[in-house]
Amino acid sequence: MPRRLRFGDIAPWAVTALAAIGAIVLGLVALGAGAAAPATPPGAETAAAAAPPGSASPTAARVGAPENTTAYDIAALRQIDVWSVTPGIPVDDAPFAPTTGELATPLTAAPIFADPAGQPLGYLPRDAAYGGTVVPVVERQSHWVKVLLAGRQGVPPDGNPAQAVGWLRAADIELTPVTAYVEVHLADHTIDIVSASGVERVASDFAWGQPSTPTPVGRTFVMLTRVVPEFAYTQGHPLVYLGVQSATMAGFDGGTVAVTAFHYYRERSGANSFGCIYLDGPATDRLAQLPPRTPVVVYP
């Protein structure tokens, strides 16, 4: 399958629940709401990379919607993050399309729009305890960028929990290049890191989601990376949390979210997880070296 994400200037998966009290259950991971976020992203990459062969870098902005210079009361808006459920927010309608190869960081709290012609539905903070504030750009116009977001439009079984997207005003953000992205092929059982240096095979087997709790497919991003010593089954390896949640589970163990993650587990082959991707130690540690915000695309 062709690689379609841009970078440079551009199995079963276990559900990761962000519960108020961290819980440990076989094949599931919970992240305490009171835990502090890491001060420095592990393995942060700072050098810009050139685009791979056959990939434009970056995608040129088109004129698009007119500029919006309205000053909004951020205090009157809800924060969009992993905990939020925002019925009006769109879900990604092109989950395997290229990104622009750029990342958007809000200069301060930035209003988020379902579409540039509407009113803001919430805001993206500059910093958040569980990350998700530096986000991949999937479309760029002169005055607007469309980005991937943490949080959900709805909660299963009745709502749509697929990867959320939204629009930010170009004046509210700064753009930086993507230096690498992760490509997962469930059918081939492979995980690669793609960068200007080439394609690095990270795993040639792993566990993914069982049919009743499938691993979400499409584009997403690394939201947060954290070592949780209390989760003995990880054997001290980090958990790499993604910006997308379970299609079938509203939450776990009393929590209100069900986040996908890459993490270590002793049984790591076949469709036997709750949606997270189970890996061996070296593969988990390598993915944990990528900075939060790194784009990830999961193919069926």
N, C-alpha and C positions, 0 to 999 in steps of 0.2 A: 504494500500500500504506500502511495507517495507521502512524503512528509509535507504537511501543509501549514504548520505554524511557522511564523517568521521570527527571526531573532537578529541580534546585532543592533545596528542603528535601529536595529530591531533588532485471593482470589477467593475463597470468598473474602471480601473485605469485611473486617469487623467494624461495627458501628462505634464511633467515638462519641460518647455522650459527654456534654459539658454540664455536669450536674453540680448542684450547690455543694455536695459532699462527694469527693472522688470515690468511685466504687470499682471493684475489680471482680469481673466475672469472666469465665473462660471464653476467649474469643471476642470480648467486648472491652472497650477502653473508655474510661470516664476521666474528665478533666475538671478539677475543682474550680468553682467560680471565684473563690477567693485567692487563687494562686497568682503570683506575680509573673508578668511576662518577662522573658529574658531581656537583659539590657542591651545586648548586642546580638544580632542575628548570626548564627554559626556559619562559618565559611563564606562570609559575604564576598561577592565578586564585585570588583570596582572597575575593571577595564572593559571598555566597549569592544564588541566583537564585530567583525565583518559578517555580512549575510552569507549563508551557504549558497552553493551554486544553484541557479534557477530560482532564487528568492529575492524579490526586491527589498531594498533596505534604505530607509524605511518607506512605508506606503505614503504616498503624497496625500496631503489633505485636499479635500474638495471644498468648495465654498459652502454648500449646505444651508442650514438654518441661519437666520439672522442672529446677531449678537443680542444677548440679554444682559443689561447692566443694572437690573433691579437689585436693591439691597434688601435681603431677606433677614428676618429675625430668626437666627439659628436656634435660639432658645425655644421657639415655638415648634420646631421640627424634631422628629424622632431620630435617634442615631441608628444608622443602618450598619449592622454588624452580624456576627454569627448567631446572636440570640433573636434578631428581629424577624417578625413575620409581617410583611407589607403587601396587602392584597393588590395594590395597584402597580407594583413593580413588575417589569417584564421578566420573562425567562429567555434564555438564549435560544434564538430561532435559527441559528446557523452553527451548531455545536462543533462542526469539523472544519469550519472556514478558517483561513489564516488570521492571525492577529496582525497588528501593524508593526510589531517588533518594538513597541514602546511600553513604558510603564508610566502611570499617572500617580503623582503624590500630591495630596491637597496642601496648599500653602498654609491655610488654616482650615477650620471646619468648612466644608464645601457642600452647597446644596446639591442634591441628587434629583434628577428628573426622569420620569418615565418616557418623556419625549420632549424635545426642545421647545415645543409650542405650549407646553403645559406649565403647571405650577409644581414646585418641589414637593416630593413625597417624604423627604428626610434629608439627612446630611451624612457625609463621609468625614469622620474625624481625622485629625492629623496623626493622632496616636490612639491606640486602643489596647486593652489588656491582652486580648487574644488575637491581635494582628488584623490582617485584612484591610489595611489602610493604604498600601501601595499595590496598585491593581493593574493587570494587563489591559491595554487598549485594543479594542477589536474593530473600531472604526474611528477615523479622525476627519473632522471638518475644520473649516477655518476658525470657527468660534466654539466648537463643541467636540467632545470625545465621548465615545461609548465604551464602557468598561465592564469587566466582570466584577461581581460583588459577592461578598459573604452575605449570609441571610437568605430568607426564603420568601417567595410569593405566598405560599400556602403550606399547610401541613397535611401529610397523608393520614388517612386514605382519601379525604375529600378534596384537599388542596393540592396544588402543583409545587413540589419542592425542588424542581430542577434548578440548574445553575442560574442565578439571578444576574441581570445586567441593568445598567442605568446610564444616564447621560450626565456629564459634568461640563461646566463652562470652562473653556480653555483658559480664561483669565484667572480661574480659581486653582489651577494646578500647575505643576512643573512636570516636564516629560524627560525621562531618561531611557537609555537603550536597554533592551533585554540582552543578556550575554549568553544565555543558554536556556533550553527548555527540556522537559521530560516527555518522552513518548512511550506509551504503554500499549502493547498489543495483546489483548486477552486471548485471542485465538492462537497466537503464536507463542504465548507465554514469554514474551520478551519485554524488557524495559531498557531504554536507551537514554542517555543524556546527549543532546545535540548542541554543538557549539561551533564556533569558527575553527576550532581545532579538529573537528570531525565528529564521528559518532562513537560514543563510548558505551559498550554493552555493560549494563549494570547487573542484569539478571536474565537468565535463560529458563527459569522456572519460578513459579510463585503460586500462592493460593489466592483465589478471588471469590466473589460473592456467589452463594448458592442461588438457585432460581427464585426462591421466595424473598431473598434479600440481595438483589443483584448489585454489583459494582456499577456506579453511575458511569456512563460513557459520555465523551465530548470533552470540550476544553474547560479547564478550571485553573487553579493556581495553588501554590503552597501558601497557606494562611499563617501557619505557626509551626515551629519545631521546638520540641521540649523533651527533656529526659524526666521521667516520672519514676523515681526509685520505688514508690509503693507498688507499682505494677510489676510484680516479680516475673511475670511471663515474658516481659521484654528483655530480661537479663541485662538491664542497664543501658540498652540501646535507645536512641531517641525515637519519639513518635513524630512523624511528619504529617501534620494535619492539613487537609485540603479545604478549599472554599466551597465544596459541594456536599450536600447531605443526602441521606438515604431516600430512595424513591418510595419505600414501603413502611418505614418506621418513623413515627412522630418524634420519638425520643427513646431514652433507655434508662431503666432503673430509677424512675422518678424524675429524670431530667427532661428538659423541653427541647433538646436538639439531638441530632444523630449524624455526626460529622464523619466523613470518610478520612482514612489515614493510611499511609504506608507505615508498617511497623514489623518488628521481629516477632516471630512465633515459631514454635518447634514443629508444628505441622504446617507445611508451606508448599503444598502442591494440590491442585485441583479446585473444584468449586465447592468449598466447604467453609467459607467465612460468612459473616453477616454484612459484608460489603467492603471492608478494608482489604488491602493487599498485604498478605503475609510474606515476609522475606527473611533471608538469612542475615547474619550480623553484618558482613562486609557490605552487602547491598544497601541495607538500612543506613549504615553509617555514611556511605557515599552520598545517598540522597539527602541526608541531613546536613551535608556540607553546602548544599545549595541554599541561597538566601531565601527567606520568606519573600514572596511575590513572584517566584519563578513560575512561568506558565507550565501547565501539564495538560497533555491531551491523551485521553484514554479511548482507544479504538476497540470495537467489539472483537 
